[in-house]
């Protein structure tokens, strides 16, 4: 008897792979004591300024890398300048730090993350994709909840000190679906998608290190 086996090539859908593959590290980072404190409204202005400063440096590097590598077809497909946060973070730094505010030097963990971004930009450009995914989809998800809490803690008026959380993109859920569709349209081999999953886990780990460092800053005498 001849068995008629229908062999199907199961394609890996990048957005699902990343969401499902990082669900455990996502749960872990949600439990970090810095974020727990933030969500409970327990954050001083000094610590929040440090938080903004660290992420200002990170986005500055990430967005510099994206601009540098726009000739890469996949990076170009994920080019959404309306997501870029460097300027927004700078505005928030000025709001909280005052007009003459100058960011201090980046912290040790921020430097580690930035150095990693520099390294992959040169040698494995496509891995930037994972960092864009982790930061921007994170900002458009839990980040939006966080924005509401920050507005409440510091009694912010819309447009003043909350730029980090404000995206000129219209409906956020619709935009997130567009972003996921764009991820799924990238020209990548399956092995690269698996590498991107590992890189996204690494991105969570770098983010976690930055948050732990902020936790130490928050509890240190000023
Ligand atoms: C307590 C803190 C956090 C909460 C409550 C939270 C909450 C959420 C929620 C509710 C979603 C699903 C949104 C949806 O339905 O589309 C989400 C997605 C996401 N979050 Fe978080 N999050 C937190 C922290 C973080 C952090 C620190 C990062 C990264 C550094 C992050 C990265 C992401 C990413 C990349 C997604 C998109 C998953 C996907 O749809 O592929 N989150 N988060």
Boltz pocket constraint, residues with backbone or C-beta under 6 A from the ligand:
constraints:
  - pocket:
      binder: B
      contacts: [[A, 15], [A, 18], [A, 19], [A, 26], [A, 29], [A, 30], [A, 31], [A, 35], [A, 36], [A, 39], [A, 133], [A, 134], [A, 135], [A, 137], [A, 138], [A, 139], [A, 140], [A, 141], [A, 142], [A, 143], [A, 145], [A, 176], [A, 203], [A, 204], [A, 207]]
      max_distance: 6.0
